[in-house]
């Protein structure tokens, strides 16, 4: 079965500290992988995506993620968090059987001053 | 993100009402999607349209009825909803059915 697990429901980091959000997936073939961010009351904004090639991908807002096939993981990282990064982050894998994305339950990030 | 717009942004309706949600994409994409986002649950796919044809129908109750009149517009018609249908309804589009999806801001629906 295709699924995405984000083991951390809520993470709090200090402003300026580094960040790593975990994502593990289950998928029968080589997946397409995505990270999205959602601010309160907003839709999902694409941060970055992996389709093939270099396993370290760069995204917007200083985020990066690394695809590790052996660990079935696609963790999101940022070297220095800003207060404006506080939001909910969703990892997704695709394509699903209907061409859709399969999402994890999300990780809420809080940033303390 | 102005590539995909949704109206209304907020909607309150009674269980006997009929309403429609509208989605418009300005990206020239060929596939559009409706997702439901409920608290503490992953996003759930409701409907997929590719080149204006419904690809497959998920096990969505018939009180939700999608319509895709052209590749830029997608509607979700609602009638006799239940309180458990209260959620954020998100529209997305992609260049092709398996491509990167871009989301609208969502419609927050409350069913009383």
Interface residues (C-beta under 8 A of the other chain):
Chain A: X4 X32 X34 X36 X41 X42 X43 X44 X45 X46 X49 X90 X94 X95 X96 X97 X98 X99 X100 X101 X102 X103 X104 X105 X106
Chain B: X1 X4 X6 X31 X33 X40 X41 X42 X43 X45 X48 X50 X55 X56 X58 X90 X92 X94 X97 X98 X100 X101 X102 X103 X104 X105 X106 X108
